[in-house]
């Protein structure tokens, strides 16, 4: 265990360095494999696992872990493309499954989303901001400021539309438009969840969630959507640690090198610009420092930031954790009096 250091004021804090989030990937992988096996077969009494795969890093690591824990013949990778999905997602997901010897199922959810009014409701909200918008001419995405360390500000949301020439227009959204766009887009994650449970239940399999700590604890998931699962093997790991597992497990390089994206908006929105507002290394290191009471000036020295930038990072991370607590809560019940 890393020993603490004593500051001039006598407080004990973590021995914080650039390598503080490095893990023994072999040991951690074996621990996770054992735990997945125990949870699926022992606690859940299931015969295997279903994993939604999109060519992203997190789902790739979970698929690899489940294949090792349960045997590839007892794991199914489910691809769920829809109208706005990147074509690369399906190609990368299939390459991943082929590498680990896992069966795949393709469930195109476009028709289901049309039936719920997902696209129609979203487009109506976009036209509150850009009257000229139509989904044939334009692609769309939502972004937040990515300079959260430079000034104290609450996150606000911009809407960007892009035509076939790559020309873009960006405007700040009123809350009503933002809420409606997100509510409509969340049909995608919720329909994927129900699709996964169909594939799981007909096999007596468990649904393995793919969210990491950054997503789970800061609320970057949809309640009863991609947050719905029977087990969440990597929800305690920072994104930078998931990258280390991916390298060890042999996840294809084209997936490891891919920029993390929401794969929700047609214009292609990265996770940094849509939600986190900061690159994963600095965010995870700041969060680790904050959790372990590392003084802001010490974190600033290690990360080559100013103390004020570190403090802004702490505030931004904590604000997201606090604001999304309801997503991690079980349904509230009223106790019988």
C-alpha positions, 0 to 999 in steps of 0.5 A: 500500500502506498504510504502517506506523506505529512505536509507542513501543517501535519495532515496526512495525504496520499503519496501522489505521483503521475503514476498513482493510477497505474495498476497491476493489470494481470492481477486486477484482471484475474480478480475481476474474472474470478468475481464475474464467474462467482457473480454470474454462476453463483449469485445470479444463477445464470449460465452466461453473459450478454454484453452490448458491444459498440466498438468502444473501449469499456464494452470491449474490456467487459466482453474480454473479461466475460469470455475469460471468466465464463468461456467464449461459448457462454458469452454473446456480444450484441450490436445495436446500431440505429440511424445515427450510429457510426458505421465503424462501431459495428465493424470494430465490434465484430472484429472484437468478438471474432478475436475473442471467439464470441457469438454476435447478434445484430439488432437494428433498433431504428424501427423501434426508435421510430415507433417511440417517436425518438427522432421526431421528438428530438428534431422538434426540439432541435428546431427550437434552436435552429428553425432550418434543421432537418435530419437529411441536410444536417447532422447534430450534436450537443457539447459543453465547454472543455475549458473547465479548469480555466474559469469557474462556470457551471456547465451549459449546453451548446447545440451544433448542426453540421451540413454535408460540406462540414459547415457548422452552426453552434448556439447555446440551448435554452433548458427546454430544448436541451431537456427535450433533446436528451429525453428523446435521445435517451430512448436509444439507451433504454431500448438497447437495455430492453434488447439486451434483456431479451437476448439474455433472458431467452438464454438464462444469461446475465446482462453485464454492464459496461460503465466505468467509474467516471461514467457511473459516479459522475452520472454519464449514463441513462437510468434504466438504460445503459445503467440497467444491468445485472452486474457492473464489473468495471464500475469501480475503475477509472477510465485510465485504468480500463485502458490498462486492462485493455492493453493487457487483455489484448483488445484490438489496437484500433479500439484502444486508439479510438476517441471515446464517443457517445455514438448517440448524436449523428455528428459524432460527439466525444465524451469529453465535449459532451459530458466530462469537459476534460481529458481522462488522465487529468480528470481521473488524477484530479478525482483520485487526488480529491478522494484521497485528500491530496492538497490542491497545491501538491496535485498542481505540482504533479499535474503541472497545473495551477492550484486554482485549476486543480480546485476548479477541477475538484469542484466540477467533479464533485458537482457532477457527483452530487447532481446525479446522485438520483441516478444511482438511487434505488426507487424510493419507497414509503415505509409502512407506519 
